[in-house]
Amino acid sequence: MRFFIFAVVFALFFLVVFSTRGTSALEITDYNITFEIMPDTEVMETISMLFTGPLNASSLNYVVLGDISDLSVSDGLADIDYTLEKSGVEYSVRFTVPQGTERLFIKFIAKDLVFSSESVYSFSTELRPPAAQKVTVMAFLPVGFALYRNVVYPEAQAILSDGERIYAKWDLTGRSDALVSLKFYNTNSDYSLLMMAVMVFAFVMIVAYLVGHYRKKMKCEFERGFSEDERKVLFILSKERRVMQKKIEKELGFSRAKMTRIVLKLEKKGLVEKERIGRTNRLFYKK
């Protein structure tokens, strides 16, 4: 809810009105807006318009609300001179297009379209495109940034990449106004490091579980080849590593003959070595 309120406020910083003087309404085939969000959160904005046919020399007026800089206007071949007038927060861009112009490009840097909170950035703007046969909007994230939880509004036509930057693409044909917004974060930020740490921890826990499960399974497989009495002897040997045979006999209540048979079996399986000490043996666990 807090994000939506901020989005509405910041939308006021990009409200565009397009009109002509002394001519009929312009017929536009393609109207494209590209937002390139920069690491400093300023936004390079490019508007391109393709007309249904060559224009007569026309005086045009383009109005932008908000703080802008580095404005340029061109027909794709050469820059077009313009005058810039400011009234309050409104900029009025006046220029005359040459005879035969079929395409227009208007480019500038817009501020106050991006705000951040706790390492998460939000881009938001309200668009009022003119009537056109096709209206396409794209928003490029800075290099090294990614969408935050896929928060994109309205639902994007596609989420793509140019090999370096992630971008969202919308088809707004037939829309006279639309609120466009998305959230993103720096993949090198503390947030991404935390997420990576969580993923690494989860990976380690999964590996530990699998290793423990495997060891338990192998232990069960290993113990199937032994009698209950043999397993008791192995358990003591695995804890103490070396122990007097007489001590095990006493602890388990085995007779000397029974213990001798068990030791012989374990010797044949390569699990025990014995060293004669007086009238008994010192046993060594070899596992």
Protein Blocks (a to p, Z undefined) as FASTA:
>chain_A
ZZmmmmmmmmmmoccddddehiacdddfbdcddddddfklpacdddddddfbdcdddddd
dddedjdehiacdehlaccddddddehjaccddddddehiabdcdddddehkbcceehia
cddddddddddfbdcddddddehiacehhiacdddfbdcdehjaccddddfehiabdcdd
dddddfkbmklmmmmmmmmmmmmmmmmmmmmmmmmmmmmmmmmmpcfklmmmmmmmmmno
pacfklmmmmnopafklmmmmmmmmmmnopaccddehjbccdddfZZ
